[in-house]
Amino acid sequence: MFAKRRVKVIFLSQKLVRQATFKKKNMVKKLKEWKMVEWAQEEKRRMEREEERRIENMIKEAKKELRRLKEENRMKELFLDMLQMHDETGEFPNLKDLSKKELKGLLALIDVSMKTIRQQMEELKIDEDTVVKEDEDY
């Protein structure tokens, strides 16, 4: 009877050890799964933050470009108004009210316009020279 009880106790203790080991392995497995889920969620949040920063930077760049284009448009309108007043009155308007930035922008527009005019005049001169040469050949 004693042997039977001893075998039964050993068997039960081994069963408890196996159950505890299984529970431990199961807990470790669940912990690993939980950490993987947590890591995936953190990675997703990080990617979302990066995407938000990228979008914010794009918005900032677009606003900056819009301000630049508005300023350029304003300068062009000012230049056209100045030329229109010159056409109407024969005199250029008084530019005392303009800021230094506006004057610099206006000067840059005038320079660009002059370069364009010079380039077109050179192209016309080249075209005229080729026409004259063709006429001389006949």
Secondary structure as GFF3:
##gff-version 3
##sequence-region A 1 138
A	DSSP	alpha_helix	2	89	.	.	.	ID=ss1
A	DSSP	alpha_helix	100	137	.	.	.	ID=ss2
###
